[in-house]
Amino acid sequence: MPDIKCFGCSFTKYKWNTWPDFLKLSAKNHNVLNFGILGSSNEFICREIIKRSKTNDIVVVMWSGFDRVHSETYFQKYKHNMGKNPEYCIGTSLEQLYQRTLEYIWLANQFCKENNIEIINLLMTILELGETKQDNKFFKHLDIQKDKWPIDFRSFCLENPAFFKDDDTHPLPSQHFNFTKKIICPILNFRPYFIDDKHLQSLDSKRNRNNNG
């Protein structure tokens, strides 16, 4: 069976259970590997896909905010700065950062296509919003076929609230589970692993920390 390799930012790998942890429970005959790293920009995510994926793998990627950038120095501290790091992006506009994200997504998909790698594209948030949380009307110079992608994770969470409210803006474990169950598993044609509401409520309450956090 092919390996399933997961990529993204803190919406993919965090201090509590995230969607790759729940996907692993459903993908019984597959080796599920989580390469998500906190604060990742889409440039970094694209590069990780190219570096770590091989023929016949299945890649599941949750793309981050278009306006995230980081140098190696900032990245080591898991910091992103929305295009405001003068050492890294002097003169770079938000529209340029958006168009770069389109290019990184296009490149990752082309790489997968050319190497017989199945790729599932997911979004942390609405692509045009990014960290600005504004509906940016940027020129789209590449067609990444985003209209065929599923609902972004933040919008999904608005429709599927957690059992508890939390000051942390990251989705809680129950939301990761439900996103895996309702969105990811049907795409991969997997039968979702069953977890009852009582256990999900416990996960949200305890903010269980997985071994990769």
C-alpha positions in Angstrom: 0.0 0.0 0.0 1.3 3.5 -0.7 2.4 5.8 2.1 0.1 8.7 3.0 2.2 11.9 3.6 0.6 14.9 5.2 1.9 18.4 4.9 0.9 21.8 6.3 1.4 24.2 9.2 0.0 24.1 12.8 -3.4 23.2 11.4 -1.7 19.9 10.5 0.6 19.3 13.4 0.0 20.8 16.8 0.3 20.2 20.5 -2.9 18.1 20.4 -4.4 15.5 18.0 -4.8 16.8 14.5 -6.4 15.4 11.3 -3.4 13.2 10.3 -3.7 11.4 13.7 -7.3 10.6 13.0 -6.6 9.8 9.4 -4.1 7.2 10.6 -6.9 5.4 12.5 -8.9 5.1 9.3 -6.1 4.3 6.9 -5.5 0.9 8.4 -3.4 -0.5 5.5 -1.3 2.6 5.0 1.6 4.2 6.7 0.6 7.7 7.5 3.4 10.2 8.0 2.9 13.8 9.3 5.4 16.4 8.0 3.4 19.4 9.2 5.4 22.1 11.0 4.1 25.1 12.9 4.3 28.4 11.1 5.0 27.0 7.7 4.6 29.2 4.6 3.3 27.7 1.4 6.8 28.0 -0.1 8.1 25.8 2.6 5.2 23.3 2.3 5.7 23.1 -1.4 9.4 22.4 -1.0 8.7 19.7 1.6 6.3 17.9 -0.7 9.0 17.9 -3.5 11.7 16.7 -1.1 9.8 14.0 0.8 7.3 12.5 -1.7 8.0 9.7 -4.1 6.2 7.7 -6.8 3.0 6.1 -5.8 2.7 8.1 -2.5 -0.5 9.8 -1.5 0.0 13.4 -0.5 -2.6 15.2 1.6 -1.6 18.9 2.0 -3.4 21.6 3.9 -2.1 24.9 2.4 -1.5 27.7 4.8 -2.1 31.5 4.6 -0.8 33.0 1.3 0.8 35.9 3.2 3.0 33.8 5.4 6.7 34.1 4.8 9.8 33.1 6.8 13.5 33.0 6.5 15.5 30.1 8.0 16.2 32.3 11.1 12.5 33.0 11.7 11.5 29.5 10.7 13.7 28.0 13.4 11.6 30.0 15.9 8.3 28.9 14.3 7.5 32.5 13.5 5.7 33.8 10.5 5.2 37.5 9.8 2.6 38.1 7.1 5.1 39.7 4.7 6.4 42.1 7.2 10.0 40.8 7.7 12.2 43.4 6.0 15.1 41.0 5.8 13.1 38.6 3.7 10.6 40.4 1.5 11.5 44.1 0.9 9.1 45.5 -1.6 6.9 42.4 -1.7 3.2 43.3 -1.8 0.4 41.1 -0.6 -0.7 40.5 -4.2 2.8 39.2 -5.0 2.7 36.9 -2.0 -0.7 35.6 -3.2 0.5 35.0 -6.7 3.6 33.2 -5.3 1.2 30.9 -3.4 -0.6 30.1 -6.6 2.8 29.2 -8.1 3.8 27.0 -5.2 0.5 25.1 -5.3 0.8 24.7 -9.1 4.4 23.5 -8.8 3.6 20.9 -6.1 0.6 19.6 -8.1 2.8 19.4 -11.3 5.5 17.5 -9.4 2.9 15.0 -8.1 1.4 14.6 -11.6 4.7 14.0 -13.2 5.8 11.4 -10.5 2.5 9.5 -10.3 1.7 10.8 -6.8 -1.9 11.4 -5.9 -2.3 14.8 -4.2 -5.3 16.0 -2.1 -5.4 19.8 -1.8 -6.9 21.2 1.4 -7.0 24.8 2.7 -6.4 26.1 6.2 -8.6 29.1 5.4 -10.1 30.8 2.4 -7.2 31.3 0.1 -7.8 35.0 -0.6 -8.1 35.8 3.1 -4.8 34.6 4.4 -3.7 36.0 7.7 -5.1 39.4 6.8 -8.6 38.0 7.1 -9.7 40.4 4.4 -11.4 39.4 1.1 -8.5 40.3 -1.2 -9.4 40.6 -4.9 -6.1 39.7 -6.4 -5.4 38.8 -10.0 -5.2 35.0 -10.5 -2.6 34.4 -13.1 -2.7 30.5 -12.6 -5.6 28.2 -12.5 -5.1 25.8 -9.6 -8.7 24.4 -10.0 -9.5 25.6 -6.5 -13.2 25.4 -7.2 -12.9 21.6 -7.1 -11.4 21.6 -3.6 -13.4 20.9 -0.4 -14.4 23.6 2.1 -11.5 25.2 3.9 -10.9 24.1 7.5 -11.7 27.4 9.2 -15.1 27.6 7.4 -15.7 24.0 8.3 -15.1 24.7 12.0 -17.7 27.5 11.9 -20.2 24.9 10.8 -18.9 22.3 13.2 -18.1 23.9 16.5 -16.0 22.1 19.2 -17.4 20.9 22.5 -15.6 23.7 24.3 -14.6 27.2 23.5 -10.9 27.9 23.7 -8.7 31.1 23.5 -6.4 29.2 21.2 -7.5 29.9 17.6 -6.5 26.4 16.4 -9.2 23.8 15.7 -9.8 21.4 18.7 -9.5 17.6 18.4 -13.2 17.0 17.7 -13.1 19.4 14.8 -10.0 17.7 13.4 -11.8 14.4 13.8 -15.0 15.6 12.1 -13.0 17.2 9.2 -11.2 13.9 8.7 -14.5 11.9 8.9 -16.6 14.2 6.7 -14.1 15.6 4.2 -10.8 13.6 4.0 -12.0 10.0 4.3 -14.7 10.3 1.6 -12.1 11.7 -0.8 -9.8 8.8 -0.1 -12.6 6.3 0.0 -11.8 5.3 3.5 -14.3 4.2 6.1 -13.9 6.7 8.9 -12.8 5.4 12.3 -15.6 5.6 14.9 -15.1 7.8 17.9 -18.2 8.6 20.0 -19.1 12.1 21.2 -18.2 11.3 24.8 -14.6 10.5 23.8 -14.4 13.5 21.5 -15.6 15.8 24.3 -12.9 14.3 26.5 -10.3 15.1 23.9 -11.4 18.7 23.6 -11.5 19.1 27.3 -8.1 17.7 28.0 -6.5 19.1 24.8 -4.7 15.8 24.5 -1.1 16.2 23.4 0.1 13.7 20.9 3.6 12.3 20.8 4.5 14.6 17.9 3.5 17.9 19.5 
